[in-house]
Amino acid sequence: MTSDGDGFPAPSALVEHARRFREQGSVPAAPRVAATVLLLRPAAPPPADRGGFEAYLIRRVAAMAFGGVYAFPGGGVDPSDSMAHVDWAGPTPAQWGTRLGLAPTAAQAVVCAAAREVFEEAGVLLAGPDADTVVGDVAGGDWEAARVALERREVGFADLLAQRGLTLRSDLLLPWSRWITPEFEPRRFDTYFFVARLPVGQRTRDVSGEADRTLWISPADACAAGELAMLPPTLVTLGQVAACRDLAGVIAAAATRDPATPVMPRLEDSGAGPPRFLLR
């Protein structure tokens, strides 16, 4: 799927689905709040014409919702995310609430979900012994056992951090955008997108059973590749990040983004031309 700037060609299966939804007068499903993280790292060696950085993508297994497409690590907000009493560094939940357009408790849940999901799905932990440091390599057997326990909900994210004397580094997550699944989809998500730099000393790992392939790729190459199947939120986000000159540019751009106002692709199917998803 490629964009022409204002929208995307609509796959025929989705067009038929949308038409049935409209004709039957169906009621939209309530979207589940979710969070996803676009991990970035410097390219090695950094190619001058690609901005010198790469993005991490995972391909969802075919049996899952949105299976077979590339996405960023992420998932739904868990009830424990809003109840977590976690040692916290960076903007306060109230400050996050102002940025995300949410109540402080809801904002904390979204940020905790983002940090939890990127650890569960990519083995990257955005936490450290204090507000100024980040843990190093967390790929050892002891850490993997902790990650599996978290994934199975045998331990909460806050408890995992507390047991190891760690502070959640919420300042390492930079809010980028918010997308809501179109109304005709049976499974809908209200997803907050974040970007984060891969902490020094850490590495991504293919640990999630929800992915059948992972890769690091420059955002520009990912957008131009053509053979990487992606839904509009992923493709648009990669295109926006690719427009930044370097990682410092991504950080600067994040500070000016509006992560509270949602984008919800709408289907233009008037018969005047091929059906298209429009973003505005």
RAWO-V634527 format. One record per residue. N is the residue number from 1. SS is DSSP state (H for helix, E for strand, - for the rest). Layout:
N SS
N SS
This chain:
1 -
2 -
3 E
4 -
5 -
6 -
7 E
8 E
9 E
10 -
11 -
12 H
13 H
14 H
15 H
16 H
17 H
18 H
19 H
20 H
21 H
22 H
23 H
24 -
25 -
26 -
27 -
28 -
29 -
30 -
31 -
32 E
33 E
34 E
35 E
36 E
37 E
38 E
39 E
40 E
41 E
42 E
43 -
44 -
45 -
46 -
47 -
48 H
49 H
50 H
51 -
52 -
53 E
54 E
55 E
56 E
57 E
58 E
59 E
60 E
61 -
62 -
63 -
64 -
65 -
66 -
67 -
68 -
69 -
70 E
71 E
72 -
73 E
74 E
75 E
76 E
77 -
78 -
79 H
80 H
81 H
82 H
83 H
84 -
85 -
86 -
87 -
88 E
89 E
90 -
91 -
92 -
93 H
94 H
95 H
96 H
97 H
98 H
99 H
100 H
101 -
102 -
103 -
104 H
105 H
106 H
107 H
108 H
109 H
110 H
111 H
112 H
113 H
114 H
115 H
116 H
117 H
118 H
119 H
120 H
121 H
122 H
123 -
124 -
125 -
126 -
127 E
128 E
129 -
130 -
131 -
132 -
133 -
134 -
135 -
136 -
137 -
138 -
139 -
140 -
141 H
142 H
143 H
144 H
145 H
146 H
147 H
148 H
149 H
150 H
151 H
152 -
153 -
154 -
155 -
156 -
157 H
158 H
159 H
160 H
161 H
162 H
163 H
164 -
165 -
166 -
167 E
168 E
169 E
170 H
171 H
172 H
173 -
174 E
175 E
176 E
177 E
178 E
179 E
180 E
181 -
182 -
183 -
184 -
185 -
186 -
187 -
188 -
189 E
190 E
191 E
192 E
193 E
194 E
195 E
196 E
197 E
198 -
199 -
200 -
201 -
202 -
203 -
204 -
205 -
206 -
207 -
208 -
209 -
210 -
211 E
212 E
213 E
214 E
215 E
216 E
217 E
218 -
219 H
220 H
221 H
222 H
223 H
224 H
225 H
226 -
227 -
228 -
229 -
230 E
231 -
232 H
233 H
234 H
235 H
236 H
237 H
238 H
239 H
240 H
241 H
242 H
243 -
244 -
245 -
246 -
247 H
248 H
249 H
250 H
251 H
252 H
253 H
254 H
255 -
256 -
257 -
258 -
259 -
260 -
261 -
262 -
263 E
264 -
265 -
266 E
267 E
268 E
269 -
270 -
271 -
272 -
273 -
274 -
275 -
276 E
277 E
278 E
279 -
280 -
